[in-house]
Structures are given as structure tokens and as C-alpha cells.
Amino acid sequence: MEPVNLRWAGYVGAIFGTAFVTASLAPFHEQINSTTVALAFLLVVLFVALFWGSRPALLASVLGVFCLNFFFLPPLYTLSIAHPQNWVALTAFFTTALAVGQLSARAKRRAEEAEEGRREIERLYQELQAVFERASQAEALRQSERLKSALLDAVTHDLRTPLTSIKASITTLLDEVRGRSQEEQLVTLDSESRLEMMEVIDEESDRLNRFIGGLIELARIEAGELRLSRRWGTVDEIISTALARAEPFKEGREVEVDIETELPVVSVDERAVSEVVYTLVDNAAKYSAVGTSIRISAQRADDGMIMMAVEDKGDGIAVDLRERVFDKFFRATRDGDISTHQPSGTGMGLAIAKGIVEAHGGKIWIDSGAGGRGTRVVFTLPIGDEEITEQPEHAAHVDY
Amino acid sequence: MNDKPRILVVDDEPQLTRVLRTGLKSRGYDVRVAADGLAGFETFSDWHPELVITDLAMPNMDGLELCRRLRTISQVPIIILSAKGEEKIKVEALDIGADDFVTKPFGIDELLARVRASLRRASSRNSNETTQTALELGDFHVDLESRNVTVRGREIRLTPKEFDLLIYFINHSGKVLTHHTLLAAVWGGDYVEQDQYLRVFVGNLRKKLETNPASPRYILTEPWVGYRFSPNE
């Protein structure tokens, strides 16, 4: 519906338009014929209909008939008509004016409706877009909240588990020291048990410390603050440093090392890369049976890279978990149904290894071992060039 | 064969099983450990321990499934080692039939107290197998035939549902009872979601039994889980 003041403007427009045409043409009524005058009034009707709609156009038509008759059709200044043909002309004018008024008003209304429809669609589209945007933002927020709470659960679990062993050991020792007896049950610890409790406390404190160390390392990698001290070194050296550290964890597993002859020296952060090898050997030992062998290999790859791999003869990792094991706190043993009786790790080793390898500009991934059995973790490292070695404190930025 | 109470500890953390083995042995228990639910179930079948202590999250077969399987073959008391954040799964385990829980990290004394209570409950359950006409427990004396209840020597009047609830509490004294378990046992399976029934009846029972219903000492609330009845033995 049109607003009221707009309709009034239409009626006023109809009156003024008709008055204007009348005033302009009346002085010349002898020179111009009535058809011209009728067309001029028709124009007024047309404009009024286009601008203000059908009702003001109806008024313009009625006024047009009145003015045409009164001012232009003889006898002038009366409402009577002398010639019957002028009756026909007047009726034709009125009918035409009505039709023009209604048609053009309808066309205008249609145009307006179409425009309104377009605007409505646009508005709905914008609303829909806003709703989608809000929904996807909310979903992203929920996802990130879920992730955060999963990470928090993992961290608290890893902190609480060693704490539980420590607390249970300490309270057992305390009860004995305080000479407490409960009901008829006497607290008796032989020296072997006492030693075992203390060993557990010692080992679990180390485990807590390792976990916290890992957290700090991960935080550094994620913040892009891992600083690599690149130096030229040999792959032999890196592997033997890692193996020396991993010695206590090998527990009867044979380690074969196969390094390609004439492998060039590489410009890497030896400490960091040795950490990667250590993590992989440690994992291989965890997830394979005692008495099986672990194979470390190093060879030249394309594009100025070397490729290293650590392979075990364990149960292997399902294909769909091979990327996820590099996510921080993901554990195949807990989250991926892989069974082992070995203590599980911190869930950070592979995430840190990935961070270190990528900071060097290399890649890390998991394949099946030889014959489709076991796990083979492969990583590449650029051999390096003089330019890089000139900046030993090259800051690496790892994007996650 | 010795007469030490046999306890099976099931946990995938070798350090914790080492500690619990030593801690429990030093208190005169005979202890065996298993690293996952499957191994635990096998040990149980061979060894018939008098109590099982189990972790919830484990590879192969988790604690929940172990409880479920054990309940199909035995009424052995089960204590769960749970962590904060595992409330939902803990309640599920209690619903399945676990008797009690200890939240990590715990002191050995806390665990031992739960072990003793569970063993005591189990042995009194075994000796009560014969048909009884009266229940005598702590401050409570209940005549099952006349349905008379006496607390601290004073007779109290209970509605039939309050009486049923109290009898269930007395028969499972010391054990953590989830809302679900209590509703199913006293009201029936259709009412297991109607926590408000339980709250109203526990509130009424407390008013009639407790000296100070605002700080109850018989019907204790286990937050987010349910109730534990302590007859003040």
C-alpha cells in the first residue's frame, strides 16, 4: 500500500497537471484542434498513473474530460456539447484515459512488486549468509573448544598418572615410617619393597620431567621459536648419538644400521636430528616384540635431500592412523586400539619430531615395513648449502 | 593355599601396578596384576580373587567391559581407579555393578580403606545368604516381618517406599549406589531417569533418620554419582 501523503501528492499532481495543460493551451484553443488537446490531457493521465498510481490517474482522467469539455469543446465555458461527434471524441478520450491510467498504474505496480521481490530476496540472501557465517563461526569455536578440552584431558592424564604412582608409593613408605598398623594388618615392607617404591618415585619423577620438557619443546615449535644450530656433520655421528641414548630402551632388540657409502655430510642441527632418530628408535622398541630387530637406514634422495628411515617388526600402524600419530598427544595405543604391554609414551615424541624435520625443510611420514609388516618411519632432510651454514642461528618458523 | 585375601589389580600403567602390588602385599594381601581387561579377566577365571581393582582406560579390554564380563560370572567386589574428568564412565561402571571408586591420585590408605570395606561387605553378604527376619547394622535395627525400624533405639515410621529404599541402602551399606541403580531397584526400570523422585525420598528419609538432616551422617551424597549408606558401625 502507498503511504497516505504520497497518494495526496498524486491527487494534487493530477489537479496541477490538468490545470497546467488547460492554462497553457486554453489561450490557443482556436489554433489547435481538440485531438491535440486530448492527447496533452492523456499525457497528464499517463504521467500521473506512472508516478502515483491508478486513483490519482482516475482523477486526472475525470478532470481531463471536464476541462476538455469546458474550455475546448464548443460551446465554450459550458458543460454542454454542440456536435454529437464531440460526444464520441469525449467518450473515446475518457475511455482511453481510464485504460491508459489503469494499465500504466498496473505496470508501475508490477515493476514495484518485482523490485520489492528482488529486494526481499536480497535481504533473505544476506540474512541467510549471516546465519551461515554465524553457524560456521560457532562450529569452528565448538571444534576448537572440543580440541582444547581433549588436549587438556590428555595433558592432565599424563601429569596425573605418574603423580598417582608417586603418591601411592610415598604414602606406602610413610605408613611404614610412621609405624602405622591398620586394623589387624601390620604394615611391613622389606628392603626390596622399600627400594622398589623409591625406584618408582624416581622413575615417575623423571617421567614427569620428560613430559614437561616435551611440552616446552612443543610450545617452542608451535610458536615458531625453534632455533636450529646448523653445522656440517655426518649421519653416522647423528645415529650413534641417538643409539647411545636409546641403549637402555632397546631391551634385547637388535639394531641394524645401514648407511649408504659416500653419503655426503649434512648441514643440520645435529642435536635436534639425533632427537628425531632417538624418538623413532624408542617408539620402534616400544611397539615391537623383544628379540625382533630394528633397522636404521640412510641414503641419498633426489633434489639435494637425504632420506633416513627407522623400521621395526612390530604390529604396524593402520593406514588411517598414519597421519594422526603426528598430532600432539595422539597415541596409537590409547586412541587407536593398538595393543602393547609397554608403557605408553607422552604422545608428543612424533609431534616434536615432525616439527624438527619440517623446520629443517624436510618431510616425515609412515610406511609399512618390509613385506607389509611393521612400521617404517621415513624422513628427509636437505643436505644444505654454504649459504645456510653461514647463518648458524637460523630461526625456523613452523606453521601448524 | 594360604588364607590371605586375594586381590587382582588391573591397570596398564606398570609403575602403578608395581606400587599397588607392593603396597597391598605389605598389608597382608595376596596380589596378582594384569595389564589390560582381557588379561585381567583370564587371571580372574584362573585365580578367583576376592576383590578386583581396575583402571578404566586400558587397551584391549577397558575397565567398563571388564566389569560387565565379571558381573556375568561373579559378584566379586570391584573397585574402580578413576580420574577427574571420567565421571560419566565412572557412573556407567558403577551402574554395571562396580562397588566403589577411588579418584587418582590417591593415597594408599584411601585405597586400603575401600578395600577393607568392600571385603567386609562381601563377607557379610555371604553370611547373610540365609533367609533373614531382621537386619541389625550399626545404629539400625529393622524387623523385616513387622517392618519396624529402630534408629539409635528410637522407633521411626516410614512409608512403604521409604522402607524399601532404606532396606536397599542397608543391604548395600558402604557401597556407592548411583541414582540409576537406586531408581531401578526401588521404583523399577521405568523410573531410572526420574532423579527428582529419589531426591525427595532421600530428603524424607534423612529427615526421619538423621539427627541433623542438613549434614547427614548415614545417607551420604557422592557428588554427581549417587549416594553411599554408612550405618555408623
HADDOCK unambig.tbl for C-alpha pairs under 7 A between the chains (distance, minus, plus):
assign (segid A and resid 160 and name CA) (segid B and resid 105 and name CA) 6.46 0.50 0.50
assign (segid A and resid 163 and name CA) (segid B and resid 105 and name CA) 6.27 0.50 0.50
assign (segid A and resid 164 and name CA) (segid B and resid 104 and name CA) 5.82 0.50 0.50
assign (segid A and resid 164 and name CA) (segid B and resid 105 and name CA) 4.09 0.50 0.50
assign (segid A and resid 164 and name CA) (segid B and resid 106 and name CA) 6.23 0.50 0.50
assign (segid A and resid 165 and name CA) (segid B and resid 15 and name CA) 6.32 0.50 0.50
assign (segid A and resid 165 and name CA) (segid B and resid 16 and name CA) 4.87 0.50 0.50
assign (segid A and resid 165 and name CA) (segid B and resid 19 and name CA) 6.57 0.50 0.50
assign (segid A and resid 167 and name CA) (segid B and resid 105 and name CA) 6.62 0.50 0.50
assign (segid A and resid 167 and name CA) (segid B and resid 106 and name CA) 6.52 0.50 0.50
assign (segid A and resid 167 and name CA) (segid B and resid 107 and name CA) 5.82 0.50 0.50
assign (segid A and resid 168 and name CA) (segid B and resid 19 and name CA) 6.65 0.50 0.50
assign (segid A and resid 168 and name CA) (segid B and resid 106 and name CA) 6.36 0.50 0.50
assign (segid A and resid 168 and name CA) (segid B and resid 107 and name CA) 5.04 0.50 0.50
assign (segid A and resid 168 and name CA) (segid B and resid 108 and name CA) 5.06 0.50 0.50
assign (segid A and resid 169 and name CA) (segid B and resid 19 and name CA) 5.80 0.50 0.50
assign (segid A and resid 171 and name CA) (segid B and resid 107 and name CA) 5.60 0.50 0.50
assign (segid A and resid 171 and name CA) (segid B and resid 108 and name CA) 5.68 0.50 0.50
assign (segid A and resid 172 and name CA) (segid B and resid 23 and name CA) 5.81 0.50 0.50
assign (segid A and resid 172 and name CA) (segid B and resid 108 and name CA) 5.96 0.50 0.50
assign (segid A and resid 185 and name CA) (segid B and resid 27 and name CA) 5.45 0.50 0.50
assign (segid A and resid 185 and name CA) (segid B and resid 28 and name CA) 6.41 0.50 0.50
assign (segid A and resid 186 and name CA) (segid B and resid 27 and name CA) 5.97 0.50 0.50
assign (segid A and resid 187 and name CA) (segid B and resid 26 and name CA) 5.55 0.50 0.50
assign (segid A and resid 187 and name CA) (segid B and resid 27 and name CA) 5.36 0.50 0.50
assign (segid A and resid 188 and name CA) (segid B and resid 26 and name CA) 5.01 0.50 0.50
assign (segid A and resid 188 and name CA) (segid B and resid 27 and name CA) 6.93 0.50 0.50
assign (segid A and resid 189 and name CA) (segid B and resid 26 and name CA) 5.56 0.50 0.50
assign (segid A and resid 193 and name CA) (segid B and resid 22 and name CA) 6.13 0.50 0.50
assign (segid A and resid 197 and name CA) (segid B and resid 19 and name CA) 6.28 0.50 0.50
assign (segid A and resid 200 and name CA) (segid B and resid 15 and name CA) 6.27 0.50 0.50
assign (segid A and resid 333 and name CA) (segid B and resid 59 and name CA) 6.68 0.50 0.50
assign (segid A and resid 334 and name CA) (segid B and resid 59 and name CA) 6.27 0.50 0.50
assign (segid A and resid 337 and name CA) (segid B and resid 59 and name CA) 6.42 0.50 0.50
assign (segid A and resid 339 and name CA) (segid B and resid 59 and name CA) 5.75 0.50 0.50
assign (segid A and resid 339 and name CA) (segid B and resid 60 and name CA) 6.16 0.50 0.50
assign (segid A and resid 341 and name CA) (segid B and resid 35 and name CA) 6.67 0.50 0.50
assign (segid A and resid 343 and name CA) (segid B and resid 13 and name CA) 6.44 0.50 0.50
assign (segid A and resid 343 and name CA) (segid B and resid 14 and name CA) 6.78 0.50 0.50
